[in-house]
Amino acid sequence: MKLAPLLILPLALLAGGAGKPDASIAHGRLGQTLDLGRLRVTPLRVIEDSRCPVQVSCVWAGRLRLLARIQSGHHRHNQELTLGVPATVAGGKLELLTAVPRPSRQGATAPGAYRFGLRFRADARPAPRLQTVAATPTF
C-alpha cells in the first residue's frame, strides 16, 4: 500500500489552511470602527434580525440587516447592509459576511452581544482617467 501516503499528503495540505482566519475580514461590534483598507466602516445598529433561531427548523432562513457608517476619504454616509449580499461602495464590493450570535428561542439578542465580519474588495479595473488637452491660446 504505497499509495496511501500519496493520498494522505494532499488531504493534510488542504486541512492545514482550514483553521486559519481570513486576514481580509475585519471583525467588530456595534459602534466599533473597522479599517478595511480604502474604507472605514462603523456598524451602527441592527435594523432586522429575522434569522432562524438556533435549534429551530424554519421554512425561511430569515435575514440580518445592519445600518453602518461608511467613510471613504472625506466622504461619509450611512448605508444598509444585508448579511450575505454584497453592496457596491467606493469602487468595490462591501460584504457583511458574518453576524453572531444567531437568534435563540429565549428572545432578542442584546445589541452589545453582536459581532460582525466585513470585507471590502476593490474592483479589479481602475477608474477611468480623464484625458487632459492643452488649450492653445489665441491672440
The 8 nearest C-alpha neighbors of each residue, nearest first, counted from 0:
[[1, 2, 3, 4, 5, 6, 7, 8],
 [0, 2, 3, 4, 5, 6, 7, 8],
 [1, 3, 0, 5, 4, 6, 7, 8],
 [2, 4, 6, 5, 1, 0, 7, 8],
 [5, 3, 7, 6, 2, 8, 1, 0],
 [6, 4, 2, 3, 7, 8, 9, 1],
 [5, 7, 3, 4, 8, 9, 2, 10],
 [6, 8, 4, 10, 5, 9, 11, 3],
 [7, 9, 11, 10, 5, 6, 12, 4],
 [10, 8, 12, 11, 7, 6, 13, 5],
 [11, 9, 13, 7, 12, 8, 14, 6],
 [10, 12, 8, 14, 9, 13, 15, 7],
 [13, 11, 9, 15, 10, 14, 8, 16],
 [14, 12, 10, 11, 15, 16, 9, 17],
 [13, 15, 11, 17, 12, 16, 10, 18],
 [14, 16, 12, 13, 17, 11, 18, 19],
 [17, 15, 19, 14, 18, 13, 12, 20],
 [16, 18, 14, 15, 19, 13, 20, 12],
 [17, 19, 16, 20, 15, 14, 21, 13],
 [18, 20, 16, 17, 21, 15, 22, 14],
 [21, 19, 22, 18, 24, 17, 16, 23],
 [20, 22, 23, 24, 19, 25, 18, 118],
 [23, 21, 24, 20, 25, 19, 118, 26],
 [22, 24, 21, 118, 25, 119, 35, 117],
 [25, 23, 118, 117, 22, 21, 116, 26],
 [26, 24, 117, 116, 33, 118, 23, 27],
 [27, 25, 116, 115, 24, 117, 114, 28],
 [28, 26, 115, 114, 31, 33, 116, 25],
 [27, 29, 114, 31, 113, 115, 30, 42],
 [28, 30, 42, 43, 31, 44, 111, 27],
 [29, 31, 43, 42, 41, 28, 32, 44],
 [32, 30, 28, 29, 41, 27, 33, 42],
 [33, 31, 41, 40, 39, 30, 34, 42],
 [34, 32, 40, 39, 41, 35, 25, 31],
 [33, 35, 39, 36, 38, 32, 40, 25],
 [36, 34, 38, 39, 37, 119, 33, 118],
 [37, 35, 38, 34, 39, 119, 120, 33],
 [36, 38, 35, 71, 39, 72, 34, 119],
 [39, 37, 71, 35, 36, 70, 40, 34],
 [38, 40, 34, 70, 33, 35, 69, 32],
 [39, 41, 69, 33, 32, 68, 38, 70],
 [40, 42, 32, 68, 67, 31, 30, 43],
 [41, 43, 67, 29, 30, 44, 66, 68],
 [44, 42, 67, 29, 66, 30, 41, 68],
 [45, 43, 66, 65, 46, 42, 29, 67],
 [44, 46, 65, 47, 64, 66, 48, 43],
 [45, 47, 64, 65, 44, 66, 48, 63],
 [48, 46, 64, 63, 45, 49, 65, 62],
 [47, 49, 63, 50, 62, 64, 45, 46],
 [48, 50, 61, 62, 47, 63, 51, 102],
 [51, 49, 61, 62, 60, 48, 52, 63],
 [50, 52, 60, 61, 57, 49, 53, 55],
 [53, 51, 102, 103, 55, 104, 101, 50],
 [52, 54, 103, 55, 102, 101, 51, 104],
 [55, 53, 52, 56, 103, 104, 51, 57],
 [56, 54, 53, 52, 57, 51, 104, 103],
 [57, 55, 54, 58, 51, 52, 53, 59],
 [58, 56, 59, 51, 55, 60, 52, 61],
 [57, 59, 60, 56, 51, 61, 55, 50],
 [60, 58, 57, 61, 51, 50, 56, 62],
 [59, 61, 51, 50, 57, 58, 62, 49],
 [62, 60, 50, 49, 59, 51, 63, 48],
 [61, 63, 50, 49, 48, 64, 82, 60],
 [62, 64, 48, 47, 82, 81, 49, 50],
 [65, 63, 81, 47, 46, 80, 45, 82],
 [64, 66, 45, 80, 46, 79, 44, 67],
 [67, 65, 79, 44, 43, 78, 42, 80],
 [66, 68, 42, 43, 41, 78, 77, 69],
 [69, 67, 77, 41, 76, 40, 78, 42],
 [70, 68, 40, 76, 75, 39, 77, 67],
 [69, 71, 75, 39, 38, 74, 72, 40],
 [72, 70, 38, 74, 73, 37, 75, 39],
 [71, 73, 74, 70, 37, 38, 75, 39],
 [72, 74, 71, 75, 70, 76, 69, 38],
 [75, 73, 71, 72, 70, 76, 69, 89],
 [74, 76, 70, 69, 71, 73, 68, 77],
 [77, 75, 69, 68, 78, 70, 74, 67],
 [78, 76, 68, 67, 69, 66, 79, 75],
 [77, 79, 67, 66, 68, 80, 76, 69],
 [78, 80, 66, 65, 67, 64, 81, 77],
 [81, 79, 65, 64, 66, 78, 95, 82],
 [82, 80, 64, 84, 63, 83, 65, 95],
 [81, 83, 95, 63, 84, 96, 64, 80],
 [82, 84, 96, 95, 81, 85, 94, 97],
 [83, 85, 81, 82, 94, 86, 95, 80],
 [86, 84, 94, 93, 92, 83, 87, 95],
 [87, 85, 93, 92, 88, 94, 84, 80],
 [86, 88, 92, 91, 93, 85, 90, 89],
 [87, 89, 91, 90, 92, 86, 93, 69],
 [90, 88, 91, 71, 87, 38, 121, 92],
 [91, 89, 88, 122, 121, 87, 92, 126],
 [90, 92, 121, 122, 88, 120, 89, 87],
 [91, 93, 87, 120, 86, 119, 85, 88],
 [94, 92, 119, 86, 85, 118, 88, 87],
 [95, 93, 85, 118, 117, 96, 86, 119],
 [94, 96, 117, 82, 83, 97, 116, 81],
 [97, 95, 116, 117, 83, 94, 82, 98],
 [98, 96, 116, 115, 95, 99, 82, 117],
 [97, 99, 115, 114, 100, 116, 113, 96],
 [100, 98, 101, 114, 113, 115, 97, 112],
 [99, 101, 113, 102, 98, 112, 114, 108],
 [100, 102, 99, 52, 53, 103, 50, 98],
 [103, 101, 52, 53, 108, 100, 50, 107],
 [104, 102, 52, 105, 53, 106, 101, 107],
 [103, 105, 106, 52, 102, 53, 55, 107],
 [106, 104, 103, 107, 102, 108, 52, 53],
 [107, 105, 104, 103, 108, 102, 109, 52],
 [106, 108, 109, 102, 105, 103, 104, 48],
 [107, 109, 110, 102, 106, 112, 113, 100],
 [108, 110, 112, 111, 107, 113, 106, 100],
 [111, 109, 112, 113, 108, 29, 45, 44],
 [112, 110, 109, 113, 29, 28, 114, 108],
 [113, 111, 109, 110, 114, 108, 100, 28],
 [112, 114, 99, 111, 110, 28, 100, 115],
 [115, 113, 28, 99, 27, 98, 112, 26],
 [116, 114, 98, 97, 27, 26, 28, 117],
 [115, 117, 26, 97, 96, 25, 24, 95],
 [118, 116, 95, 25, 24, 94, 96, 115],
 [117, 119, 24, 94, 93, 23, 25, 120],
 [120, 118, 93, 92, 35, 94, 121, 91],
 [119, 121, 92, 91, 122, 93, 118, 94],
 [120, 122, 91, 90, 123, 92, 119, 89],
 [123, 121, 91, 124, 90, 120, 125, 92],
 [124, 122, 121, 125, 91, 120, 90, 126],
 [123, 125, 122, 126, 121, 127, 90, 91],
 [126, 124, 127, 123, 122, 128, 90, 121],
 [125, 127, 128, 124, 90, 122, 123, 129],
 [128, 126, 125, 129, 124, 130, 90, 122],
 [129, 127, 130, 126, 125, 131, 124, 132],
 [130, 128, 131, 127, 126, 132, 125, 133],
 [129, 131, 128, 132, 127, 133, 126, 134],
 [132, 130, 129, 133, 134, 128, 127, 135],
 [131, 133, 134, 130, 135, 129, 136, 128],
 [132, 134, 135, 131, 136, 130, 137, 129],
 [133, 135, 132, 136, 137, 131, 130, 138],
 [136, 134, 137, 133, 132, 138, 131, 130],
 [137, 135, 134, 138, 133, 132, 131, 130],
 [136, 138, 135, 134, 133, 132, 131, 130],
 [137, 136, 135, 134, 133, 132, 131, 130]]
